[in-house]
């Protein structure tokens, strides 16, 4: 699951427009942002096996980001930090936390059994990665469905619809490119993790740009930009 994670951010924005979209987008990938950093630091580990169907990732050790308790802890931390730092109402902060928590649930659908129920405990994963075509279809469908609701919300609030279309088009393009790129075998993800981190941050910037609503001089800012 890559682009499909962003469906959670899009859906959260449709439900709670006051939540900043860039924060929702960063939140839905916060677990992987942290994972990238811990891989570079040598704390979590994985490798690339191109012979595997779908995703070539073999995620061997990631208890501090992708175990169930860790995912819950990241979500709670996001809520408690987002509220004061971004000066949000509780519903908006909770929406960001929900986006963070969604990461583990969506990973559960696609990952092979590599998600620990607790550090050192049994690992779970339904393995949709093993069926590349259905997995890609699920990711794109999640984005499309969430995008419809987000577009409807923007229109209802008197905002333009094009930012939603632009961001969704970007996600679909990234998903297609990622699926077509050949995987190169590697015994460590240390070299590829920075690229993943850069992609997460670039998409967050794109979210901030595409969600900004132009306003005339003297108008008050729209909530949740």
C-alpha positions as CSV (number, residue, x, y, z in Angstrom):
1,X,0.0,0.0,0.0
2,X,1.4,3.4,-1.0
3,X,-0.9,5.8,-2.8
4,X,-3.9,4.1,-1.2
5,X,-2.9,5.4,2.2
6,X,-3.7,8.9,1.1
7,X,-7.4,7.9,0.7
8,X,-7.6,8.1,4.5
9,X,-6.3,11.7,4.4
10,X,-8.7,12.6,1.7
11,X,-11.7,11.0,3.5
12,X,-10.7,12.7,6.8
13,X,-10.6,16.1,5.0
14,X,-14.1,15.5,3.6
15,X,-15.4,14.6,7.1
16,X,-13.5,17.3,9.0
17,X,-12.7,20.3,6.7
18,X,-11.1,22.2,9.6
19,X,-8.1,19.8,9.7
20,X,-5.2,21.1,7.5
21,X,-4.9,18.9,4.5
22,X,-1.1,18.8,4.6
23,X,-1.2,17.6,8.2
24,X,-3.7,14.8,7.2
25,X,-1.5,13.8,4.3
26,X,1.7,13.7,6.5
27,X,-0.3,11.9,9.2
28,X,-1.5,9.0,7.0
29,X,2.2,8.3,6.2
30,X,3.6,9.3,9.5
31,X,4.4,5.7,10.3
32,X,6.3,5.2,7.1
33,X,8.1,8.6,7.6
34,X,9.3,7.4,10.9
35,X,10.1,4.0,9.4
36,X,12.3,5.6,6.8
37,X,14.3,7.4,9.4
38,X,14.7,4.3,11.6
39,X,15.8,2.2,8.6
40,X,18.5,4.7,7.8
41,X,19.5,4.6,11.5
42,X,19.7,0.8,11.4
43,X,17.0,0.4,14.1
44,X,14.5,-1.2,11.7
45,X,15.4,-3.5,8.8
46,X,14.2,-4.9,5.5
47,X,15.4,-5.9,2.1
48,X,14.2,-6.1,-1.5
49,X,13.4,-9.4,-3.2
50,X,12.3,-8.8,-6.9
51,X,11.1,-12.4,-7.2
52,X,8.1,-11.6,-5.0
53,X,4.8,-10.8,-6.7
54,X,3.5,-7.3,-6.2
55,X,5.6,-5.4,-3.7
56,X,9.2,-6.7,-3.5
57,X,9.6,-5.5,0.1
58,X,10.6,-8.0,2.8
59,X,10.0,-6.1,6.0
60,X,11.9,-8.0,8.6
61,X,12.0,-5.9,11.7
62,X,9.9,-2.8,12.4
63,X,8.5,-3.0,15.9
64,X,8.7,0.8,16.6
65,X,6.6,1.9,13.6
66,X,4.5,-1.0,12.3
67,X,3.6,-3.0,15.4
68,X,0.0,-2.4,16.5
69,X,0.9,-0.7,19.8
70,X,3.4,1.5,18.0
71,X,0.8,2.6,15.5
72,X,-1.6,3.5,18.3
73,X,1.1,5.4,20.1
74,X,2.0,7.4,16.9
75,X,-1.7,8.2,16.4
76,X,-2.2,9.4,20.0
77,X,1.0,11.5,19.8
78,X,-0.3,13.1,16.6
79,X,-3.5,14.1,18.3
80,X,-1.8,15.5,21.4
81,X,0.8,17.5,19.4
82,X,-1.5,18.6,16.5
83,X,-4.0,20.3,18.8
84,X,-1.7,22.8,20.5
85,X,0.9,23.2,17.7
86,X,-1.7,23.8,14.9
87,X,-4.2,25.4,17.2
88,X,-7.0,23.0,16.2
89,X,-10.3,22.1,17.7
90,X,-10.4,18.5,19.1
91,X,-12.3,17.1,16.1
92,X,-9.7,18.3,13.7
93,X,-6.9,17.0,15.9
94,X,-8.6,13.6,16.2
95,X,-9.1,13.5,12.4
96,X,-5.3,13.7,12.1
97,X,-4.8,11.0,14.6
98,X,-7.4,8.8,12.8
99,X,-5.4,9.3,9.6
100,X,-2.2,8.1,11.4
101,X,-4.0,5.0,12.8
102,X,-5.5,4.2,9.4
103,X,-2.0,3.3,8.2
104,X,-1.7,0.1,10.1
105,X,-5.2,-1.0,9.2
106,X,-4.6,-0.5,5.5
107,X,-1.2,-2.2,5.7
108,X,-2.9,-5.2,7.3
109,X,-4.9,-5.7,4.1
110,X,-1.9,-5.7,1.7
111,X,1.2,-6.7,3.7
112,X,2.4,-10.2,4.0
113,X,2.6,-11.3,7.6
114,X,5.1,-8.7,8.8
115,X,3.0,-6.5,11.1
116,X,3.6,-7.4,14.7
117,X,0.7,-7.5,17.1
118,X,3.2,-6.3,19.7
119,X,7.0,-6.0,19.6
120,X,8.4,-9.6,19.5
121,X,4.9,-11.0,19.1
122,X,3.1,-12.8,16.2
123,X,3.0,-11.1,12.9
124,X,-0.1,-10.6,10.7
125,X,-1.0,-9.5,7.2
126,X,-3.6,-10.6,4.7
127,X,-1.2,-10.6,1.8
128,X,-3.0,-8.7,-1.0
129,X,0.5,-7.8,-2.3
130,X,0.6,-11.3,-3.6
131,X,-2.1,-10.4,-6.1
132,X,-0.7,-7.3,-7.9
133,X,-3.7,-6.5,-10.2
134,X,-6.4,-6.6,-7.5
135,X,-4.1,-4.8,-5.1
136,X,-3.5,-1.9,-7.5
137,X,-7.3,-1.8,-8.2
138,X,-8.0,-1.5,-4.5
139,X,-5.6,1.4,-4.0
140,X,-6.9,3.4,-7.0
141,X,-10.5,2.7,-6.0
142,X,-9.9,3.9,-2.4
143,X,-8.4,7.1,-3.8
144,X,-11.3,7.6,-6.3
145,X,-14.1,7.0,-3.7
146,X,-12.5,9.3,-1.1
147,X,-11.8,11.9,-3.8
148,X,-15.5,12.1,-4.8
149,X,-16.5,12.8,-1.2
150,X,-13.7,15.4,-0.8
151,X,-14.8,17.2,-4.0
152,X,-18.4,17.2,-2.9
153,X,-17.3,18.8,0.4
154,X,-15.3,21.5,-1.3
155,X,-18.2,22.4,-3.6
156,X,-20.5,22.5,-0.6
157,X,-18.2,24.9,1.2
158,X,-18.0,27.1,-1.9
159,X,-14.4,26.1,-2.8
160,X,-13.1,25.1,-6.2
161,X,-13.0,21.5,-7.1
162,X,-9.7,21.5,-9.2
163,X,-7.3,21.0,-6.2
164,X,-9.0,17.7,-5.4
165,X,-8.7,16.5,-9.0
166,X,-5.1,17.7,-9.2
167,X,-4.0,15.9,-6.1
168,X,-5.8,12.7,-7.0
169,X,-4.3,12.7,-10.5
170,X,-0.9,13.1,-8.8
171,X,-1.5,10.1,-6.6
172,X,-2.7,7.9,-9.5
173,X,0.3,8.9,-11.6
174,X,2.7,8.0,-8.7
175,X,1.0,4.7,-8.2
176,X,1.3,3.7,-11.8
177,X,5.0,4.8,-12.0
178,X,5.8,2.9,-8.8
179,X,4.1,-0.2,-10.2
180,X,6.1,0.0,-13.5
181,X,9.6,0.7,-12.0
182,X,11.7,-2.5,-11.9
183,X,12.8,-3.6,-8.4
184,X,16.5,-4.2,-7.8
185,X,17.6,-6.8,-5.3
186,X,19.1,-5.5,-2.1
187,X,20.0,-6.9,1.3
188,X,19.2,-3.6,3.0
189,X,16.7,-0.7,2.5
190,X,19.2,1.9,3.9
191,X,19.9,3.2,0.4
192,X,16.2,3.3,-0.7
193,X,14.6,4.7,2.5
194,X,15.8,8.3,1.9
195,X,14.1,8.2,-1.5
196,X,10.9,7.1,0.1
197,X,11.2,9.8,2.7
198,X,11.7,12.4,0.0
199,X,8.5,11.2,-1.8
200,X,6.4,11.4,1.4
201,X,7.6,15.0,2.1
202,X,7.1,16.0,-1.6
203,X,3.5,14.7,-1.5
204,X,2.9,16.6,1.7
205,X,4.1,19.8,0.0
206,X,1.9,19.1,-3.0
207,X,-1.1,18.7,-0.6
208,X,-0.4,22.1,1.0
209,X,-0.2,23.7,-2.5
210,X,-3.2,22.1,-4.0
211,X,-5.5,22.5,-1.0
212,X,-4.8,26.3,-0.6
213,X,-8.0,28.2,-1.5
214,X,-7.3,31.5,-3.3
215,X,-9.1,34.4,-1.6
216,X,-9.7,38.0,-2.4
217,X,-8.1,40.9,-0.5
218,X,-9.7,41.3,2.9
219,X,-11.3,37.9,3.0
220,X,-10.8,35.7,6.0
221,X,-8.8,32.5,5.7
222,X,-10.8,29.3,5.1
223,X,-10.5,26.7,7.9
224,X,-8.3,23.7,7.4
225,X,-6.1,24.9,4.7
